[in-house]
Every structure is written in structure tokens, then in C-alpha cells.
Amino acid sequence: MENKDTQIMDQTVLAQDVSNKIKFEFRNQFLVKPLDPVMVEKEFSKPVPKGETKDEDGIEATDYDEVEKEVKSVPSDYRKAVVLKVPAEYKPDNFNIEVGNIIVYKEGTARWFDLCKDTQLVDMYAVVGIEK
């Protein structure tokens, strides 16, 4: 069975190989390949109908006196992606992002890049984390 470090290394090599075949360079955005959405458990409040009543005009109304909690598995507000290209204006600091790294960004901040299949462009400042 492979360990996690070997799997990350293989992904980095694959990402570098894909990156070398992409004929674009980017000024201030990362080109990424989004991974499958991460599912998280969230608690929702759902009103419980007590019963229907009619007022003096004959209009029906439903009373909701109680609320029940329901836990559902939903997609996270954040997305993971593999970095394929690093922007030219990116200056690595103590948060060094390289081709093959897995980054985390807020869902909805990236834009689809249709010149390269199944990829997105993510602003440098939209990256909120890197998976170690």
C-alpha cells in the first residue's frame, strides 16, 4: 500500500507533465484543475407543522410552533484544486505554491477557463490555503 507522500509525489509529477503541455502562461491567476467537491455535514432547522387552522374568513393557515434539526451532507463552501500553472506575478513567500500543490479557495471565486478543458482560473488573493 502506498503512503500519502508517494501519492502526492505522483500527483506533482503528473501536474508538472500536464503543465508543460499547456501553451499558456498567466499573469496574475493560477490555472487549476478542480477536484471533486468536498462534502460536509451541516445542520439545518426545519419548521414542524402543528396543524392547519381556519380563521373567521375561511382562510387556511398552518401553525409552526416547533423547529426540528436535520443534518445533511452538502458540498462545502470551499473547493480544492491541483495547481497546473503559477502566475508570473506570484512572488513566493513563506506560503510557497508550486505546480502540483493542492490549494483551497472559496467556491464561486474562480472562473472556468474554456481554452483548457476542465480548468479554472483562481486569483492569487482568492487562495485561502494549501494542503500539506
C-alpha positions, 0 to 999 in steps of 0.5 A: 500500500502506498503512503500519502507522500508517494501519492502526492509525489505522483500527483506533482509529477503528473501536474508538472507533465500536464503543465508543460503541455499547456501553451499558456502562461498567466499573469496574475491567476493560477490555472487549476484543475478542480477536484471533486467537491468536498462534502460536509455535514451541516445542520439545518432547522426545519419548521414542524407543522402543528396543524392547519387552522381556519380563521373567521374568513375561511382562510387556511393557515398552518401553525409552526410552533416547533423547529426540528434539526436535520443534518445533511451532507452538502458540498462545502463552501470551499473547493480544492484544486491541483495547481497546473500553472503559477502566475508570473506575478506570484512572488513566493513567500513563506506560503510557497505554491508550486505546480502540483500543490493542492490549494483551497479557495472559496467556491464561486471565486474562480472562473472556468477557463474554456481554452483548457478543458476542465480548468479554472482560473483562481486569483492569487488573493482568492487562495485561502490555503494549501494542503500539506 
